[in-house]
Amino acid sequence: MKHGTEYATRLRGAYLRMARKAPAAPSDGSPNPLRHLAVAVLGRHDGPLAGEYALTKLFRRVHDWNELRVSTPEELAGAVGGTLHQPLDACNRLYLALNGIYRRENAMSLDRLLSGKVKDSKKYLESLPGMDGYATAYVMLWSLGAHAIPVHDRLLALMRKEEWVDPNAPREEVQAFLERHVKASDARRFCQVMAAYSEGSHGRLKPAPPRAAAVKASSTPARKSSAVQKGTAVRKASAVRKASAARKASAPRAKSANRKAGK
């Protein structure tokens, strides 16, 4: 990466500052590569937290991995609802990956990766349909304990915005750059800190709560409505006072006319 030393220095400083504030995020403690693959494929745009939540919602609809595998991408996208920004793309990738695994293994399992060589496992994952560099790196890190730094779309956008990496560098180049500058022993903690930052706990990319815009939009009309009501009340009171004054002014004239008529 061009100017790599400068970017590495800037990134390290930011990471150390965030690491002091960010609490240690617990991992799921499971080396289950199939689950980690599904989380990564679903969360390639939005991150692992969104991927975990989307997978949880899917398993409320299906009973096991086989039922998930035979569901159509459209059915899966409908089940995750608004959890993901690009649900159909993510669910289509998951559909391809799960069916690719079944064709090779004749079962819904990736446990064979746990006993294989790291290089062979990486090649296997890369060759699966629906997989990309992020999903492969995620499984390598969290299931196999390999030295990998997965960077999802949201984190990549954040790193470019903060100028921690070359803004024109593709994901694969960014991941390779990070793997050169983040020690294997720090990889999981680095990813946890960056995930927390990208999710908004310590960052500026967190979207506003859905109600915020609605509250803001509705507050102005409410104030206007109150002002209109107040103005209407003032006009009514003024009209009442004028009417009362007019009646009082006409009363003496009416009495005088009556006296004249009596004479």
Secondary structure, DSSP 8 states (H G I E B T S, - for coil): -TTHHHHHHHHHHHHHHHHHHS----------HHHHHHHHHHTTTT-HHHHHHHHHHHHTT-SSHHHHHHS-HHHHHHHHGGGSSSHHHHHHHHHHHHHHHHHHHSSS--GGGGGS-HHHHHHHHHHSTT--HHHHHHHHHHTT--S-----HHHHHHHHHTTSS-TT--HHHHHHHHHHHS-GGGHHHHHHHHHHHHHTSSSS-----HHHHHHHHHHHHHHHHHHHHHHHHHHHHHHHHHHHHHHHHHHHHHHHHHHHHH-
